[in-house]
Amino acid sequence: MSEMKVTGTVFSIGEVVENDAATWKKVDLVVEVQKSYGVGTEFWKFEVGNKPDADKDRVASLIKFNKVGDVVDVDFNVNVFSWVSKQEKTLGQTMYGSSLRAWKVFKADVAEVEVAQLPPVMEQSDEPAPF
């Protein structure tokens, strides 16, 4: 699998989530990046995670050294996973999903990355995503 890298501005850092057995923890990182084509910006959501007994605690480092508004370089891999559906409509079908797993987040060497002006509060909806 090839490694990928993107530079953008930290938009949000989520709450740390751990499983009940404390065998892993993760945090979501949302970065605003320039569109690769066209005009404007878009948001990329990464998962930063590790096992609590790992040599490097990526979750703690992310929270300690980064804050909203920082311009960062994010090295990541695309993770594709599958599961067997338990929902009535798709019962027994193999379903697929993907996530962006960041494994390194550092301050970028660039002085500034252009970002779009955002409204002060982004409204959230209870409706499911259209896809």
N, C-alpha and C positions, 0 to 999 in steps of 0.2 A: 504494500500500500504506500502511495506517495504521501509525503508530508506537505502541508500547505501553510501559507502564512498570509495574514492580512493586517493592515494598519488602520486604526480608527480611534474614536473617542469613546471612553467608557460612559455608557448611558445609565446603567444600573448594575448593582451587585446584589444578588438575592440573599436570602437567609440560608444558613447552613442546614442541610438536611442529612440526617443519619438514619440508617435502618435500625430496627429494634435490637438486633444482635450486636450493634456497633461494629460491624465488619467492614463498613465503608461509610464515607460521607462525601457530600458534593455541594456545590454552590453554582447557581446560574449567573453568567456574566453576559450582559447585553452590550454590544459595541456598535456604534454608528459608523458606517464606512461609506466612502464615495462609491456610487454605482460604477460597475466596470464598463458600462455603456450607458449612454443617455446622460441626463442631467439630474443632479440631486443626490440624496443619500438613501441608505436602507439600513435596517437593523439586523444584526446577526446575533443569535443566541447560542452561547457555548456552555457546555457543562465542564466544570473543573472539579475533579474528584480524586480520591485516593483511599486506600485502606488506612485506618488510624495508625497502624504499626509500620507504615511505609517509611523508607529512609528519608524522603523529602515530603513534607506536608504541604502540598500544593494549595490546598484550601486556605490554610492559615497564612501562607505567604501572599496569596492573592489579596486577602483582606487587609493584611498588614501594610503592604507596599503599594496598593492601588486605591484610587478613589474616583468618584464620578467626576468627569471632566478631564481626566488624564488621557493623553494620547499614548496608545500602547501598540506594540507588535504582538500578535497572537499567533503562535504556532499550534496547529491543530490537525487532527485526523477526522475523517468522516467515518462514523460508526453506523453500520446497518445491522439490524436485528430482526428476528422473526418470532412469532408466537402463534399458537393455535387459538382461534377465537372461541370464546365462551358465550358470545351474544347470540340471541335467538336467530336474528336475521342472517348471520354469517357463521353459525355454529359449525365447528370442525374445520373451517377454512384456515389456511396458513396466511397470516397477515404480516406485513412488513412495515418497518419504521426506520427512521434514521436520526442521528444527532451529530452535532459538531463537538468533539471532545478536545478541549484545549489542554495542552500539556506543558506549555510555557507561555507566560505573559510577562512582558518587560516593557518599561518605558521606551517609547519610540525615539529614534535619533532626530526625527523631524521636529521642527519647532512648533508647527501648527498644522492641523488638518482641517480643511474647510468642512463645516457641518451646517445643515439647514437649521433655521430657527424653528424651535418646537413650541407648541402651546404649553402654558405652565402646567397643565394637568392633562394627561391623556385619558380619555374616558374608556372604561372597560365595560364590556357587555357580558351578560350571562348566556348569550346565544353561542352555540357551538361554532367552531371554525367552519368556513364554507368548503373545506376540502377534506 
